[in-house]
Amino acid sequence: MAVYTELSPDEVATFFQALGLGQPNSVRGSTSGIENTNYFVDTEAGEYVLTLFERLTFEQLPFYLHLMKHLAARRMPVPDPVANVGGEILHTLKGRPAVIVNRLPGESVTASTESHCRAVGEILARMHVTGSDYPRRQANPRGLEWWNEVVPVVGRCASEGQRSLLTSELAFQNQIAVSSTYERLPRGPVHADLFRDNVLFEGGHLTGVFDFYFAGCDTFLFDIAVCLNDWCVDSGTGRQDTKQVAAFLGAYESVRALTGPERLLLPAMQRAGAFRFLLSRLWDLYQPREAALLKAHDPSHFERVLRVLRGEIA
């Protein structure tokens, strides 16, 4: 959540009042995340998050917003987009697509425990099951097609060692994607970015999952791998914590059992998850955008995670 488009208090107040949300008492920009402009807005009616989309278009956004509505209607702890009098949940502010959602309680954790991993494993499985009848379809925007487009671009700026890693891993992932085992993986809507900063806890209980703007239809296993690479990895070494992995997968399977193909391809998909975020961080490093408030992510962490998963670091 960065701030690319600056709004005045009067602009926010006019927008909120038009949606029947009352007069804002406080408006503050968020510095976490890097994709969209976000403001935390407290009003007489409650606490909200206002998002202006800097990359996603009016045509792309209905998939994400209606997926959140779909899950929220089934009592999942996700943001619920606010509709206008006509029932529309996608709005326009300062010429950009915009949405207002309720702000969920709790705070993100910086260091995960086995208890956190169990809670996230369970909620991810519940989202996969609950979202299985969601009718809209949209490919994972940061999936294999994007990887093939981006590797040649970032490779021109990366170090020789990074360039070799990227081309080698891309070839491996392309090979996996055409295998018969991969074809048998269960699929559906996935969050695809369920890191620690996108999950909220309060009093030891998971209270919210947010930031669905990298969601898409992909294998459930890719979603699992993304989570394992963040929640169950030591940030200093990039190595997996086997107890946390067991806690996560055990909780996930208490809701939805993994299939045979999923068990076989879990190591490959963990590599895919690390590769995807290494690429996106390199992309943001070499193709930066201006923002009033912006906290960039270091690509070296996921380079280390990927090299551990490839067996290059013991």
VOGU-3710 file (C-alpha; in Angstrom, 3 decimals, decimal comma):
1> mavytelspd> 0,000/0,000/0,000  1,810/3,076/-1,244  0,531/6,567/-2,058  0,864/7,486/-5,743  -2,251/9,659/-6,029  -2,492/12,265/-3,296  -5,965/13,254/-2,113  -7,002/16,268/-0,092  -9,202/15,816/2,998  -12,036/17,563/1,139
11> evatffqalg> -11,806/15,129/-1,798  -12,004/12,160/0,563  -14,881/13,709/2,523  -16,945/14,381/-0,610  -16,378/10,825/-1,841  -17,324/9,200/1,457  -20,401/11,335/2,005  -21,679/10,473/-1,476  -21,615/6,800/-0,448  -23,434/7,481/2,810
21> lgqpnsvrgs> -20,410/6,745/4,987  -20,441/9,975/6,966  -17,856/12,655/7,634  -14,241/11,420/7,889  -12,667/12,061/11,275  -9,166/11,107/10,113  -7,461/10,319/6,796  -3,947/8,888/6,582  -1,934/7,363/3,770  -0,407/3,899/4,054
31> tsgientnyf> 3,268/3,181/3,332  3,079/-0,624/3,165  2,776/-2,423/-0,168  3,755/-1,076/-3,577  0,897/-1,504/-6,060  -1,957/0,881/-5,213  -2,754/4,115/-3,410  -4,307/3,414/-0,017  -5,759/5,573/2,720  -7,083/4,566/6,119
41> vdteageyvl> -10,235/6,574/6,748  -12,159/6,689/10,040  -15,692/8,066/9,910  -18,778/8,262/12,084  -19,960/5,049/10,396  -16,805/2,992/10,978  -13,235/2,359/9,846  -12,492/1,920/6,151  -9,710/1,499/3,604  -9,922/3,604/0,439
51> tlferltfeq> -7,951/2,195/-2,496  -7,194/3,894/-5,796  -5,835/1,473/-8,391  -2,714/2,599/-10,215  -2,206/-0,366/-12,558  -5,400/-2,403/-12,601  -8,098/-1,255/-15,013  -11,859/-0,937/-14,750  -12,094/-4,077/-16,893  -9,786/-6,151/-14,663
61> lpfylhlmkh> -11,113/-5,153/-11,254  -14,555/-6,834/-11,144  -12,883/-10,261/-10,749  -11,110/-9,187/-7,560  -13,894/-7,138/-6,034  -16,654/-9,667/-6,645  -14,410/-12,466/-5,348  -14,140/-10,526/-2,087  -17,923/-10,047/-2,073  -18,399/-13,764/-2,747
71> laarrmpvpd> -16,195/-14,756/0,183  -17,530/-12,068/2,538  -21,104/-13,199/1,867  -20,073/-16,660/3,067  -18,726/-15,273/6,340  -15,064/-15,389/5,401  -12,982/-12,712/7,213  -12,204/-10,642/4,110  -12,889/-7,002/3,191  -16,406/-6,329/1,934
81> pvanvggeil> -16,558/-3,654/-0,819  -19,029/-0,831/-0,173  -21,760/-0,393/-2,807  -23,415/2,825/-3,908  -27,199/3,260/-4,118  -27,142/1,491/-7,479  -25,353/-1,547/-6,067  -22,045/-0,792/-7,809  -18,885/-1,620/-5,844  -16,338/-0,217/-8,313
91> htlkgrpavi> -16,172/3,578/-8,196  -14,183/6,420/-9,779  -12,121/8,977/-7,860  -9,747/11,502/-9,414  -10,031/9,635/-12,720  -8,932/6,312/-11,241  -10,809/3,140/-10,315  -11,521/3,159/-6,595  -13,028/0,947/-3,911  -13,886/1,352/-0,250
101> vnrlpgesvt> -13,828/-1,674/2,043  -14,386/-2,093/5,755  -11,154/-2,114/7,734  -10,719/-5,485/9,424  -9,615/-5,703/13,076  -6,208/-6,894/14,199  -2,603/-6,452/13,163  -0,147/-8,290/10,940  2,582/-10,365/12,560  6,239/-9,994/11,677
111> asteshcrav> 7,411/-13,321/13,119  5,239/-16,394/12,527  4,698/-19,234/14,988  3,299/-22,724/14,510  -0,037/-21,388/15,764  -0,045/-18,680/13,088  0,834/-21,261/10,436  -2,058/-23,504/11,485  -4,499/-20,604/11,338  -3,324/-19,522/7,875
121> geilarmhvt> -3,317/-23,087/6,547  -6,912/-23,551/7,655  -8,158/-20,214/6,285  -6,438/-20,804/2,940  -8,146/-24,182/2,560  -11,488/-22,622/3,514  -11,011/-19,939/0,877  -10,207/-22,564/-1,749  -13,326/-24,567/-0,878  -15,572/-21,518/-0,508
131> gsdyprrqan> -14,350/-19,942/-3,728  -14,725/-23,105/-5,795  -18,170/-22,024/-7,047  -17,135/-18,446/-7,845  -18,262/-18,027/-11,474  -15,819/-15,408/-12,784  -12,556/-16,488/-14,374  -9,283/-14,607/-14,737  -5,783/-16,029/-15,112  -3,165/-15,429/-12,437
141> prglewwnev> -1,757/-12,039/-13,541  1,719/-12,959/-12,268  1,749/-16,524/-13,557  3,832/-18,350/-16,152  2,922/-16,080/-19,059  4,147/-13,032/-17,109  7,339/-14,853/-16,064  8,190/-15,536/-19,710  7,654/-11,876/-20,571  9,592/-10,437/-17,634
151> vpvvgrcase> 12,712/-12,628/-17,437  14,286/-11,178/-20,627  13,607/-7,638/-19,367  14,987/-7,916/-15,842  17,768/-10,193/-17,068  19,314/-7,239/-18,888  19,737/-5,399/-15,589  20,452/-8,319/-13,248  23,846/-9,641/-12,296  25,342/-12,540/-14,240
161> gqrslltsel> 24,541/-14,915/-11,368  20,946/-13,721/-11,166  20,525/-13,937/-14,929  21,694/-17,557/-14,926  19,328/-18,366/-12,067  16,354/-16,748/-13,804  16,833/-18,458/-17,159  17,453/-21,856/-15,561  14,415/-21,655/-13,293  12,179/-20,377/-16,081
171> afqnqiavss> 13,112/-23,383/-18,234  12,334/-25,709/-15,314  8,938/-24,103/-14,648  7,981/-24,205/-18,335  8,792/-27,900/-18,340  6,682/-28,526/-15,224  3,744/-26,608/-16,720  3,408/-28,994/-19,681  3,640/-32,172/-17,595  0,685/-34,528/-17,171
181> tyerlprgpv> 1,058/-34,325/-13,380  0,663/-30,546/-13,477  -2,441/-30,898/-15,630  -4,097/-32,935/-12,857  -3,624/-30,292/-10,170  -6,902/-28,914/-8,716  -7,564/-25,316/-9,697  -9,740/-22,364/-8,815  -9,556/-18,795/-7,507  -6,391/-18,227/-5,446
191> hadlfrdnvl> -5,182/-15,302/-3,367  -1,603/-15,717/-4,672  -0,105/-13,150/-2,260  -1,025/-14,360/1,235  2,057/-13,065/3,028  2,248/-12,100/6,686  1,446/-8,478/5,890  -1,850/-9,515/4,281  -3,222/-11,425/7,288  -4,467/-9,949/10,570
201> fegghltgvf> -4,459/-11,440/14,067  -6,019/-10,224/17,289  -5,702/-11,971/20,633  -4,032/-14,927/18,953  -6,926/-15,427/16,523  -6,893/-14,809/12,776  -9,257/-11,895/12,121  -8,713/-10,973/8,500  -7,277/-11,714/5,070  -6,943/-8,847/2,634
211> dfyfagcdtf> -5,221/-7,481/-0,506  -6,750/-9,724/-3,170  -5,379/-7,669/-6,054  -2,997/-10,362/-7,282  -5,697/-13,024/-7,151  -6,558/-15,146/-10,161  -7,400/-18,653/-11,216  -4,460/-20,986/-10,791  -3,559/-24,217/-9,038  -4,388/-24,361/-5,343
221> lfdiavclnd> -0,889/-25,765/-4,890  0,690/-22,523/-6,102  -1,279/-20,657/-3,419  -0,096/-23,136/-0,785  3,508/-22,757/-1,954  3,386/-18,958/-1,751  2,218/-19,234/1,861  4,822/-21,812/2,834  7,571/-19,601/1,400  6,606/-16,731/3,682
231> wcvdsgtgrq> 4,999/-18,161/6,803  7,288/-21,171/7,216  10,678/-19,795/6,115  13,412/-18,293/8,262  13,915/-14,746/7,013  17,634/-14,799/7,685  18,595/-18,059/5,996  15,706/-18,703/3,580  15,369/-22,238/4,948  12,061/-23,924/5,759
241> dtkqvaaflg> 10,983/-24,510/9,338  9,813/-28,122/9,152  7,564/-27,825/12,212  5,816/-24,782/10,789  5,416/-26,504/7,413  3,828/-29,508/9,146  1,521/-27,233/11,143  0,421/-25,365/8,028  -0,187/-28,442/5,874  -1,892/-30,333/8,692
251> ayesvraltg> -4,357/-27,494/9,225  -4,916/-27,116/5,481  -5,662/-30,812/5,091  -8,095/-30,747/8,000  -10,324/-28,797/5,588  -9,211/-30,016/2,152  -6,985/-33,066/1,555  -4,118/-32,747/-0,916  -4,256/-34,944/-4,003  -1,466/-37,248/-5,171
261> perlllpamq> -0,296/-34,870/-7,913  -0,226/-32,010/-5,392  2,051/-33,964/-3,066  4,377/-34,812/-5,956  4,677/-31,249/-7,236  4,814/-29,351/-3,943  8,634/-28,863/-4,126  8,386/-27,602/-7,722  5,563/-25,229/-6,827  7,517/-23,849/-3,885
271> ragafrflls> 10,234/-23,022/-6,370  7,570/-21,415/-8,582  6,329/-19,297/-5,679  9,822/-18,082/-4,806  10,565/-17,427/-8,490  7,420/-15,343/-8,932  8,290/-13,017/-6,053  11,959/-12,786/-6,971  10,843/-11,653/-10,429  8,333/-9,105/-9,163
281> rlwdlyqpre> 10,869/-7,600/-6,761  13,511/-7,379/-9,471  10,911/-5,795/-11,745  10,058/-3,167/-9,134  13,762/-2,541/-8,516  14,648/-2,028/-12,184  11,324/-0,538/-13,350  10,453/1,760/-10,402  7,466/4,070/-10,194  7,268/7,365/-8,358
291> aallkahdps> 5,174/7,443/-5,188  4,649/9,962/-2,424  5,032/7,154/0,115  6,727/3,929/-0,921  8,550/1,125/0,823  10,277/-1,159/-1,668  10,995/-4,865/-1,070  14,464/-6,411/-1,262  14,734/-9,094/-4,002  17,688/-10,805/-2,313
301> hfervlrvlr> 15,412/-12,583/0,182  13,560/-14,552/-2,491  16,744/-15,179/-4,422  18,039/-16,862/-1,272  14,777/-18,808/-0,745  14,825/-20,013/-4,354  18,449/-21,106/-4,180  17,734/-23,068/-0,980  14,783/-24,797/-2,658  16,949/-25,612/-5,690
311> geia> 19,532/-27,183/-3,409  22,204/-24,582/-4,192  22,429/-23,491/-0,541  22,588/-26,197/2,113
//
